[in-house]
Amino acid sequence: MKTMESVEKDEAVTQTERQTETPLESLASIATVLAVGLFVMTFVFQNFEIPSASMEKTLLIGDHVLVDRISLAPPTAWAPFTHYRDVRHRDIIVFLKPGEPDLFLVKRAIGLPGDHIHLRNGVVYVNGVAQDEPYAAMPAADGDPQHEFNPYRDDFPSIPPDPMYQVTASWQYDLPQHIQNGDLVVPPGKIFAMGDNRPDSLDSRYWGFVPRENIVGRPLFVYWSFETPADQIDKQSVGQRLAFMGHILIHIFDQTRWNRTFHIVR
């Protein structure tokens, strides 16, 4: 029978053994944490920064969002416990721009395969029904040339595409093949996507459908938002980037939009 003293000695030995960790074990622990973190941030979640005003006021320039990369991904047999679903109307999606595989965009899914789409004075009609979209900006006579009525953009697809409207060459050729009785018909495996800031969004009206396989996920919430100039996206030199990083460090508290922290993206 062990005495109290022997029990205390055993516990002391056990605690000493637990506290002793070789450098190799420490390295293995760190590597495991990094591997799990890298897997999660690559295949499960990913962070993105909003660089333009095409989704205002749903998403602002300088919003940093966490994107779910699982729900809209193709189902896999090795993870049957994961929730998968297809794209739905009005989903906000992150995808690789058609023709530019290195450029991520965020827009709203307006048309799904088989849908008939057209716009009248900026109002979207899906299968003949006008959509109630309180989040969408409409053309307006406010003196801003960007917001004035544009026949190609706001009565889409009533007139043929033309380079003057910033339409890509491939879409100029492809668009007429998908028009039936004045409506754009979304083909199988494609999504018609538009930004919420309709007068200031280069979207499917200008470069065509989003292939389903280009969609990488959907934004869940804003985890940080910082007041960022609209022209910051054009400042790509090392000096300009370093200058803005310094600006962030100085104004991290007074120019962070604290009211948008953990704002759910809908």
Backbone bond lengths (Angstrom), bond angles and torsions (degrees), N, CA, C in turn:
res aa  C-N    CA-C-N  psi(-1)  N-CA   C-N-CA  omega(-1)  CA-C   N-CA-C  phi
1 M - - - 1.464 - - 1.532 109.28 -
2 K 1.344 115.08 131.21 1.465 119.01 -177.61 1.522 110.61 -77.83
3 T 1.314 113.66 139.30 1.456 119.14 174.48 1.515 109.15 -82.32
4 M 1.344 115.86 166.02 1.469 120.33 178.02 1.511 111.16 -58.88
5 E 1.333 116.83 -36.37 1.462 121.01 -179.71 1.516 111.18 -65.42
6 S 1.349 116.86 -42.26 1.468 119.85 -179.30 1.522 110.97 -67.86
7 V 1.335 116.79 -36.40 1.467 120.28 177.73 1.519 110.34 -63.25
8 E 1.332 115.78 -44.06 1.464 119.56 179.00 1.516 111.12 -62.34
9 K 1.360 116.91 -38.25 1.469 120.15 178.25 1.522 110.30 -65.25
10 D 1.356 116.44 -41.65 1.473 120.14 179.05 1.526 110.52 -61.34
11 E 1.351 116.67 -43.45 1.461 120.11 179.56 1.519 111.01 -64.35
12 A 1.317 116.16 -38.07 1.466 120.41 179.44 1.518 110.35 -64.42
13 V 1.354 115.99 -41.97 1.469 120.14 178.27 1.523 110.37 -63.68
14 T 1.353 116.05 -43.57 1.454 120.23 -179.23 1.529 111.29 -62.26
15 Q 1.335 116.49 -43.48 1.454 119.93 179.01 1.518 111.80 -64.10
16 T 1.345 116.17 -37.39 1.464 120.18 177.99 1.519 110.59 -64.18
17 E 1.349 115.25 -42.25 1.458 119.31 180.00 1.525 111.32 -64.00
18 R 1.360 115.97 -38.57 1.455 119.47 -179.44 1.527 111.27 -68.16
19 Q 1.312 116.81 -33.82 1.459 120.42 -176.93 1.524 112.18 -79.13
20 T 1.336 116.99 -17.50 1.458 120.28 -178.37 1.523 109.38 -86.42
21 E 1.324 116.85 118.36 1.462 122.38 -179.73 1.515 108.80 -135.40
22 T 1.317 115.28 127.37 1.460 119.19 -177.89 1.525 110.06 -72.63
23 P 1.339 117.89 158.26 1.464 120.70 176.86 1.529 112.22 -56.53
24 L 1.342 116.76 -35.65 1.463 119.96 -179.99 1.525 111.03 -66.19
25 E 1.336 116.68 -39.53 1.463 120.50 177.89 1.532 110.87 -66.54
26 S 1.329 115.85 -39.15 1.469 119.79 177.16 1.518 110.83 -62.19
27 L 1.332 115.74 -43.90 1.459 120.77 179.21 1.518 110.73 -63.26
28 A 1.346 116.71 -39.90 1.462 120.93 179.44 1.525 110.66 -64.49
29 S 1.331 117.64 -38.94 1.460 121.84 179.42 1.529 110.69 -64.97
30 I 1.329 116.04 -44.37 1.464 120.50 179.21 1.519 110.85 -63.85
31 A 1.338 115.51 -43.01 1.466 119.91 -179.84 1.523 111.20 -62.34
32 T 1.338 116.32 -38.78 1.463 120.30 179.30 1.519 111.19 -63.67
33 V 1.348 116.19 -45.02 1.460 120.48 178.94 1.525 110.92 -61.98
34 L 1.333 116.43 -43.56 1.463 120.69 179.71 1.521 111.34 -64.67
35 A 1.333 116.82 -40.71 1.464 121.34 -179.55 1.525 110.70 -64.05
36 V 1.335 116.07 -44.66 1.471 120.02 178.85 1.526 110.14 -64.36
37 G 1.328 116.59 -44.27 1.457 120.63 179.11 1.522 112.02 -62.11
38 L 1.325 116.52 -42.67 1.464 120.99 179.19 1.519 110.80 -64.22
39 F 1.335 116.82 -40.75 1.466 120.66 178.78 1.524 110.50 -62.32
40 V 1.336 116.07 -46.69 1.458 120.72 -178.19 1.523 110.80 -62.59
41 M 1.354 117.30 -45.77 1.455 121.04 -177.14 1.523 113.48 -75.84
42 T 1.338 117.31 -11.86 1.460 120.41 178.77 1.519 112.01 -99.60
43 F 1.321 117.11 -42.21 1.457 120.91 -172.20 1.526 113.99 -111.04
44 V 1.311 119.74 -16.61 1.455 121.80 -177.09 1.523 111.08 -109.91
45 F 1.319 117.70 -55.33 1.457 122.55 178.60 1.526 109.31 -129.11
46 Q 1.321 115.18 156.18 1.460 120.59 175.95 1.523 108.14 -150.59
47 N 1.313 116.73 144.94 1.456 119.89 178.94 1.520 110.94 -100.01
48 F 1.328 116.05 142.09 1.458 122.75 178.60 1.522 109.18 -135.40
49 E 1.332 115.05 150.06 1.460 120.99 173.92 1.517 108.96 -107.54
50 I 1.345 116.90 137.49 1.463 121.51 178.98 1.524 108.84 -84.61
51 P 1.357 118.50 116.44 1.464 120.32 -174.13 1.526 115.10 -99.02
52 S 1.352 117.76 -11.84 1.461 119.68 -174.43 1.523 110.97 -133.76
53 A 1.350 114.81 173.36 1.471 120.63 -175.95 1.515 113.16 -94.46
54 S 1.323 119.46 13.60 1.465 120.98 -173.55 1.521 113.88 -67.40
55 M 1.354 117.85 -19.45 1.463 120.34 180.00 1.534 112.72 -111.76
56 E 1.329 117.95 9.76 1.466 118.56 176.01 1.527 108.88 -63.43
57 K 1.354 116.89 142.10 1.435 127.12 6.18 1.510 112.52 -100.39
58 T 1.277 117.21 11.95 1.464 120.56 176.55 1.524 110.34 -65.78
59 L 1.319 116.62 -47.04 1.463 122.86 177.60 1.528 108.26 -128.51
60 L 1.323 115.81 132.25 1.459 121.20 -177.28 1.517 111.03 -101.66
61 I 1.332 116.09 155.14 1.464 120.46 172.97 1.533 107.79 -59.17
62 G 1.323 116.41 128.27 1.460 120.16 -178.62 1.511 114.17 96.94
63 D 1.343 117.74 -4.14 1.463 120.31 172.68 1.523 109.13 -71.05
64 H 1.310 117.02 135.86 1.461 122.64 173.10 1.529 106.79 -110.37
65 V 1.338 116.81 119.37 1.462 120.99 -172.79 1.518 111.21 -116.47
66 L 1.331 114.92 149.88 1.462 121.60 173.86 1.522 107.18 -97.70
67 V 1.331 115.99 126.18 1.461 122.05 -174.34 1.529 110.77 -107.95
68 D 1.321 115.06 129.67 1.466 122.33 175.28 1.521 108.47 -80.73
69 R 1.351 116.92 116.26 1.459 121.44 -177.76 1.525 112.77 -99.46
70 I 1.325 117.35 8.15 1.460 120.35 -175.35 1.531 112.68 -102.93
71 S 1.337 117.22 -49.67 1.469 121.40 -168.94 1.521 113.58 -55.17
72 L 1.326 117.94 -42.13 1.467 121.22 -176.24 1.526 112.77 -96.99
73 A 1.342 116.75 6.23 1.464 120.59 178.92 1.529 110.26 -77.57
74 P 1.340 118.49 158.80 1.466 120.32 175.23 1.525 110.14 -62.26
75 P 1.336 119.15 135.47 1.473 121.62 -179.72 1.527 111.34 -58.55
76 T 1.335 115.89 144.11 1.458 121.48 178.30 1.520 109.76 -123.44
77 A 1.333 115.74 144.86 1.466 120.85 -177.00 1.525 112.02 -70.54
78 W 1.350 116.90 -26.85 1.461 119.07 -175.11 1.524 112.93 -78.99
79 A 1.343 117.48 -9.13 1.465 119.37 179.41 1.530 110.05 -133.26
80 P 1.339 117.91 64.94 1.465 120.92 -177.52 1.529 112.89 -66.79
81 F 1.338 116.91 -16.81 1.458 121.45 -178.67 1.522 112.37 -79.03
82 T 1.339 117.75 -10.10 1.465 122.05 -176.00 1.521 110.79 -84.47
83 H 1.335 115.67 139.69 1.468 121.18 179.50 1.534 109.93 -80.51
84 Y 1.327 115.57 121.54 1.454 121.16 176.10 1.528 108.88 -120.02
85 R 1.322 115.57 149.74 1.464 120.03 173.02 1.519 108.87 -155.94
86 D 1.328 116.07 163.41 1.456 119.28 178.97 1.525 109.80 -88.58
87 V 1.316 115.54 170.39 1.462 121.41 179.71 1.527 109.42 -67.16
88 R 1.326 116.44 139.12 1.457 122.27 178.05 1.518 109.74 -115.24
89 H 1.329 115.62 160.02 1.461 119.70 174.49 1.527 110.07 -55.42
90 R 1.320 116.18 135.95 1.465 125.35 176.00 1.529 113.42 76.83
91 D 1.322 118.05 1.41 1.466 119.03 171.87 1.527 109.43 -60.00
92 I 1.320 116.82 139.88 1.465 120.88 169.63 1.520 106.55 -90.14
93 I 1.319 116.77 125.33 1.456 121.52 -173.08 1.521 111.41 -124.01
94 V 1.333 115.57 147.37 1.460 122.90 172.22 1.522 106.72 -107.52
95 F 1.322 116.71 131.56 1.465 119.97 -174.21 1.527 110.44 -151.57
96 L 1.313 114.08 165.26 1.459 121.20 174.39 1.520 108.37 -86.47
97 K 1.328 116.44 127.51 1.459 120.61 -176.67 1.528 110.63 -61.97
98 P 1.325 118.27 132.07 1.469 120.81 176.60 1.522 111.06 -56.67
99 G 1.315 115.85 129.32 1.458 121.14 180.00 1.504 114.28 86.63
100 E 1.341 118.11 -12.92 1.469 122.37 177.75 1.524 108.22 -133.06
101 P 1.330 117.78 79.29 1.470 121.98 -171.48 1.524 115.53 -65.30
102 D 1.335 117.82 -7.78 1.469 119.94 178.92 1.522 112.74 -101.31
103 L 1.340 117.26 1.71 1.458 120.99 -175.27 1.529 110.56 -110.65
104 F 1.338 116.06 117.31 1.463 121.09 176.11 1.523 109.56 -88.39
105 L 1.341 116.43 137.52 1.456 122.40 175.63 1.526 109.07 -126.38
106 V 1.324 115.40 157.75 1.466 120.47 173.27 1.523 107.86 -127.36
107 K 1.334 116.35 125.12 1.465 122.77 179.94 1.525 108.49 -144.53
108 R 1.323 116.01 -178.44 1.462 121.49 177.44 1.528 109.55 -107.71
109 A 1.327 116.60 135.43 1.463 121.57 178.52 1.530 108.88 -74.04
110 I 1.329 116.27 114.27 1.463 121.88 -177.85 1.519 110.98 -100.42
111 G 1.332 116.46 -45.64 1.458 120.75 -177.44 1.515 112.05 -122.17
112 L 1.338 116.28 134.34 1.459 122.65 176.58 1.528 108.87 -106.68
113 P 1.336 118.31 168.52 1.466 120.29 -177.88 1.538 113.03 -50.87
114 G 1.339 115.12 129.41 1.462 121.37 179.57 1.515 114.20 93.72
115 D 1.338 118.08 -14.81 1.466 121.13 -179.18 1.528 111.16 -70.22
116 H 1.337 115.17 147.21 1.457 122.62 173.05 1.530 107.36 -103.87
117 I 1.320 116.84 122.67 1.464 122.64 -173.17 1.523 110.84 -120.69
118 H 1.327 116.90 136.99 1.461 120.68 163.64 1.526 109.07 -156.03
119 L 1.322 116.16 160.53 1.462 122.66 177.41 1.510 109.19 -117.19
120 R 1.332 115.71 144.62 1.460 122.38 173.93 1.517 108.00 -132.37
121 N 1.321 115.73 112.45 1.466 121.80 -177.87 1.529 111.30 53.46
122 G 1.319 115.80 38.36 1.454 121.58 176.60 1.514 115.06 90.06
123 V 1.331 118.17 -13.56 1.459 121.98 179.66 1.525 109.25 -84.33
124 V 1.328 116.76 131.55 1.459 121.87 -178.64 1.528 110.10 -87.75
125 Y 1.344 115.32 131.96 1.457 121.81 173.67 1.525 108.14 -114.15
126 V 1.333 115.85 127.45 1.463 121.93 176.80 1.525 107.79 -116.91
127 N 1.316 115.74 117.43 1.472 121.78 -177.60 1.532 111.08 54.00
128 G 1.328 114.66 40.04 1.460 120.96 175.78 1.504 115.79 84.22
129 V 1.332 118.36 -1.41 1.463 121.94 -177.01 1.528 109.87 -108.34
130 A 1.337 116.51 124.66 1.467 120.83 176.98 1.523 109.43 -66.54
131 Q 1.323 115.80 132.93 1.461 120.75 -176.23 1.530 111.32 -89.67
132 D 1.331 115.28 135.64 1.455 121.25 175.51 1.526 107.38 -88.24
133 E 1.326 116.55 105.43 1.458 121.72 -174.89 1.531 109.96 -127.98
134 P 1.319 117.23 81.25 1.469 119.34 -178.39 1.515 113.95 -63.94
135 Y 1.327 117.34 -18.77 1.465 121.81 -179.26 1.525 112.62 -83.70
136 A 1.342 118.02 -10.98 1.464 121.32 -172.59 1.526 111.38 -91.44
137 A 1.337 116.73 134.90 1.461 122.30 175.15 1.524 108.99 -82.31
138 M 1.338 116.67 138.84 1.454 122.64 -177.36 1.529 110.21 -110.30
139 P 1.335 118.06 160.05 1.474 119.47 173.94 1.525 109.31 -62.29
140 A 1.329 116.25 143.40 1.468 120.95 -176.51 1.515 110.31 -146.70
141 A 1.331 115.27 150.07 1.469 121.07 177.64 1.530 108.93 -91.07
142 D 1.334 115.63 70.78 1.467 119.82 -177.82 1.522 112.65 -109.42
143 G 1.327 115.69 12.43 1.457 119.50 179.39 1.516 114.06 88.74
144 D 1.320 116.86 -11.47 1.462 120.76 178.57 1.530 108.26 -87.04
145 P 1.351 118.36 116.80 1.467 120.65 -178.51 1.523 112.92 -54.88
146 Q 1.345 117.41 -29.51 1.451 121.35 -178.98 1.530 111.35 -67.08
147 H 1.337 116.36 -28.30 1.464 120.89 -175.97 1.521 113.32 -96.37
148 E 1.325 117.93 -7.69 1.455 120.63 179.39 1.527 110.80 -66.29
149 F 1.326 115.44 155.28 1.463 120.43 -178.05 1.527 110.93 -58.41
150 N 1.324 115.26 131.94 1.463 122.35 178.25 1.527 106.98 -124.08
151 P 1.337 118.63 115.34 1.467 120.94 -172.53 1.528 113.99 -59.57
152 Y 1.333 117.28 -37.38 1.465 118.53 179.55 1.527 110.73 -71.36
153 R 1.304 116.87 -46.64 1.462 122.62 -175.39 1.523 112.88 -71.75
154 D 1.347 117.36 -42.35 1.459 121.43 -169.22 1.520 114.66 -98.69
155 D 1.342 117.75 -13.62 1.471 121.63 173.87 1.522 109.97 -120.75
156 F 1.289 115.68 33.72 1.464 123.41 -176.70 1.532 110.81 -60.73
157 P 1.369 119.61 137.16 1.467 128.53 -5.31 1.518 111.44 -104.01
158 S 1.335 117.12 62.51 1.460 121.06 -172.18 1.524 113.63 -75.05
159 I 1.345 117.73 -26.11 1.456 119.93 -179.76 1.526 109.45 -124.04
160 P 1.325 117.32 154.18 1.474 119.91 -178.48 1.519 111.71 -62.40
161 P 1.323 117.14 147.50 1.469 120.59 177.72 1.514 110.87 -67.02
162 D 1.315 115.40 151.61 1.458 120.60 -177.05 1.524 107.56 -150.03
163 P 1.351 118.17 145.45 1.478 120.07 179.11 1.517 113.56 -55.31
164 M 1.342 117.54 -26.82 1.465 119.73 -178.54 1.535 111.32 -63.83
165 Y 1.326 117.13 -19.65 1.463 120.80 178.78 1.532 111.68 -96.48
166 Q 1.326 117.88 14.62 1.465 124.00 179.62 1.537 112.00 65.85
167 V 1.304 116.26 27.67 1.459 121.14 178.14 1.520 109.17 -81.65
168 T 1.340 116.79 135.57 1.461 119.86 179.64 1.530 110.32 -69.35
169 A 1.317 115.64 154.95 1.466 120.97 -177.99 1.531 111.14 -61.50
170 S 1.326 117.34 -40.95 1.467 120.35 -178.45 1.530 111.30 -65.65
171 W 1.349 117.14 -36.04 1.464 120.16 -179.87 1.525 111.10 -73.99
172 Q 1.323 117.38 -31.73 1.464 120.08 175.28 1.520 110.64 -58.40
173 Y 1.315 116.05 -38.34 1.460 120.87 -179.95 1.523 111.48 -78.12
174 D 1.337 117.04 -39.34 1.465 121.49 -171.36 1.526 113.48 -81.68
175 L 1.329 117.40 -35.95 1.464 121.64 -173.78 1.534 113.83 -53.58
176 P 1.348 120.58 -51.07 1.471 119.59 -176.13 1.527 113.38 -57.82
177 Q 1.316 118.17 -24.87 1.462 120.91 -178.04 1.531 112.59 -73.21
178 H 1.325 117.42 -12.41 1.468 121.17 -176.93 1.522 112.46 -111.42
179 I 1.322 118.14 11.08 1.460 121.10 -179.34 1.523 110.26 -98.92
180 Q 1.342 115.20 128.65 1.462 122.62 177.51 1.522 108.81 -132.49
181 N 1.321 116.66 118.19 1.466 121.74 178.49 1.538 112.56 52.71
182 G 1.322 115.73 40.67 1.460 120.33 177.60 1.509 115.60 83.66
183 D 1.340 116.98 -2.60 1.462 120.96 178.81 1.525 110.36 -107.05
184 L 1.324 115.68 149.87 1.452 121.06 171.09 1.528 107.33 -90.10
185 V 1.314 117.76 124.62 1.463 122.25 -178.92 1.531 108.42 -102.14
186 V 1.322 116.07 122.89 1.465 121.53 -177.60 1.524 109.32 -77.34
187 P 1.334 117.97 122.91 1.470 120.73 -177.96 1.533 112.24 -76.97
188 P 1.333 117.42 167.10 1.475 121.17 178.51 1.533 111.46 -58.97
189 G 1.327 116.05 142.79 1.455 121.33 176.78 1.514 114.99 74.93
190 K 1.350 117.36 11.72 1.467 121.04 -177.74 1.526 110.87 -125.93
191 I 1.334 114.78 159.32 1.454 122.77 176.63 1.527 108.22 -129.84
192 F 1.344 116.43 138.08 1.463 120.65 173.49 1.522 106.81 -98.92
193 A 1.333 117.20 118.41 1.467 122.15 -172.19 1.519 110.81 -120.53
194 M 1.337 115.33 144.27 1.458 120.73 179.02 1.528 109.85 -140.05
195 G 1.325 116.33 151.79 1.446 120.73 173.51 1.521 110.83 -80.21
196 D 1.321 117.18 152.94 1.465 120.44 179.22 1.518 112.11 -69.18
197 N 1.322 117.32 -29.47 1.464 121.39 177.12 1.526 107.13 -86.50
198 R 1.320 116.21 74.16 1.469 122.63 -168.61 1.527 114.91 -54.03
199 P 1.352 120.07 -40.31 1.473 118.42 179.26 1.528 113.49 -70.59
200 D 1.327 117.66 -14.71 1.471 120.40 -174.47 1.525 110.68 -129.67
201 S 1.317 116.23 42.55 1.467 120.47 -179.05 1.518 110.95 -134.12
202 L 1.334 115.74 117.98 1.461 120.85 170.59 1.526 106.54 -85.66
203 D 1.324 116.37 108.43 1.463 120.88 -172.26 1.521 110.65 -136.84
204 S 1.319 117.23 -150.99 1.470 120.33 -175.22 1.520 113.04 -61.56
205 R 1.318 117.99 -19.43 1.462 120.19 175.32 1.525 111.73 -65.68
206 Y 1.345 116.39 -22.95 1.464 120.75 -173.15 1.519 113.52 -109.85
207 W 1.345 118.28 -26.36 1.462 119.02 -177.85 1.528 113.59 -132.89
208 G 1.320 117.88 3.94 1.462 119.67 170.12 1.514 115.92 101.46
209 F 1.320 114.45 -167.51 1.464 122.05 -175.24 1.534 112.05 -74.50
210 V 1.333 114.38 155.26 1.458 121.15 174.83 1.529 107.98 -96.15
211 P 1.330 119.09 117.80 1.469 119.73 175.38 1.532 110.31 -61.81
212 R 1.313 116.72 139.16 1.470 120.12 -177.43 1.525 111.74 -55.82
213 E 1.329 117.48 -35.66 1.461 120.43 -177.55 1.536 112.55 -72.02
214 N 1.342 117.53 -12.27 1.469 120.51 178.56 1.527 112.55 -80.30
215 I 1.327 117.49 -14.32 1.462 120.75 -176.31 1.522 109.47 -76.99
216 V 1.335 116.20 126.86 1.468 120.76 -177.69 1.530 112.65 -106.52
217 G 1.331 118.38 -14.55 1.454 118.34 178.54 1.515 112.65 163.89
218 R 1.332 114.51 -167.52 1.458 120.85 179.34 1.525 109.48 -138.02
219 P 1.321 117.85 138.01 1.480 120.48 -179.55 1.517 110.62 -69.55
220 L 1.341 115.85 137.41 1.460 121.58 -179.36 1.524 112.14 -96.08
221 F 1.337 115.60 -53.78 1.457 118.90 -178.12 1.528 109.94 -156.78
222 V 1.331 114.84 161.90 1.464 122.19 175.38 1.527 107.59 -86.97
223 Y 1.329 117.44 119.88 1.459 118.91 179.02 1.530 112.36 -96.29
224 W 1.338 116.41 -16.21 1.469 120.67 175.24 1.513 108.23 -161.80
225 S 1.317 116.48 142.09 1.466 121.10 178.85 1.520 109.12 -138.57
226 F 1.335 115.88 127.71 1.463 121.58 -177.57 1.524 108.89 -126.45
227 E 1.321 116.65 135.43 1.467 121.44 179.77 1.528 109.87 -61.02
228 T 1.326 115.96 114.24 1.464 121.32 -173.65 1.523 110.24 -126.21
229 P 1.330 118.81 131.92 1.474 121.19 179.22 1.531 111.17 -61.48
230 A 1.321 116.00 147.25 1.463 120.76 -178.78 1.520 112.29 -63.00
231 D 1.343 117.43 -28.30 1.462 120.26 -177.83 1.528 113.15 -89.45
232 Q 1.335 117.34 4.92 1.463 119.44 -178.86 1.520 111.49 -63.09
233 I 1.322 117.65 -30.03 1.465 121.95 -179.83 1.524 111.40 -62.13
234 D 1.342 117.40 -25.94 1.462 121.29 -178.72 1.528 112.50 -86.51
235 K 1.324 117.56 -8.96 1.463 120.80 -177.75 1.525 109.21 -95.04
236 Q 1.314 115.64 93.35 1.458 121.57 -171.20 1.525 114.56 -109.21
237 S 1.322 118.41 -5.43 1.465 119.31 -179.33 1.528 109.95 -71.08
238 V 1.340 115.79 158.79 1.463 120.66 -179.36 1.526 110.76 -60.16
239 G 1.335 116.54 -43.05 1.459 120.68 -179.81 1.518 112.14 -61.75
240 Q 1.331 116.58 -42.36 1.463 120.68 -179.53 1.527 111.29 -66.49
241 R 1.321 116.04 -38.84 1.469 119.48 179.06 1.523 111.26 -67.64
242 L 1.327 115.93 -42.74 1.464 119.18 178.88 1.527 111.23 -64.07
243 A 1.331 115.33 -37.76 1.467 119.63 179.18 1.524 110.68 -63.57
244 F 1.336 116.73 -40.22 1.470 118.92 179.98 1.523 111.18 -71.60
245 M 1.335 117.29 -34.76 1.465 119.96 175.53 1.530 110.66 -61.70
246 G 1.328 116.06 -40.68 1.462 120.04 176.04 1.520 111.49 -63.85
247 H 1.326 115.59 -39.23 1.469 120.43 177.95 1.531 110.42 -61.60
248 I 1.333 116.37 -40.94 1.470 120.36 178.73 1.522 111.06 -62.92
249 L 1.329 116.38 -44.50 1.476 119.92 -179.69 1.526 111.64 -60.33
250 I 1.336 116.06 -38.24 1.462 120.04 -178.55 1.531 111.63 -73.39
251 H 1.343 115.81 -37.17 1.467 120.00 -172.62 1.534 112.80 -112.40
252 I 1.319 117.15 23.55 1.458 120.82 -176.63 1.532 112.11 -57.02
253 F 1.322 117.32 -33.21 1.465 119.86 -176.42 1.527 112.89 -89.99
254 D 1.335 117.40 -42.22 1.463 118.75 -174.07 1.523 113.68 -86.40
255 Q 1.348 119.15 -15.05 1.458 120.13 179.63 1.537 113.00 -115.06
256 T 1.312 116.90 5.81 1.465 119.85 170.08 1.522 108.38 -77.94
257 R 1.326 116.25 133.59 1.470 120.40 177.47 1.534 107.76 -84.62
258 W 1.300 116.11 85.47 1.458 120.67 -173.50 1.519 112.14 -62.38
259 N 1.331 118.01 -29.18 1.463 120.35 -178.01 1.532 112.61 -71.43
260 R 1.343 116.98 -10.89 1.469 119.76 178.41 1.542 112.46 -98.86
261 T 1.314 116.89 -1.78 1.458 119.97 178.52 1.517 110.13 -63.54
262 F 1.335 117.14 125.77 1.462 125.19 -177.04 1.533 112.29 65.10
263 H 1.344 116.28 23.69 1.467 120.57 174.68 1.534 109.94 -68.44
264 I 1.327 116.77 123.66 1.464 121.93 -178.84 1.531 108.82 -73.79
265 V 1.332 116.64 133.41 1.462 121.50 -178.53 1.527 108.51 -90.39
266 R 1.334 116.07 120.48 1.469 121.06 179.13 1.529 109.74 -132.88
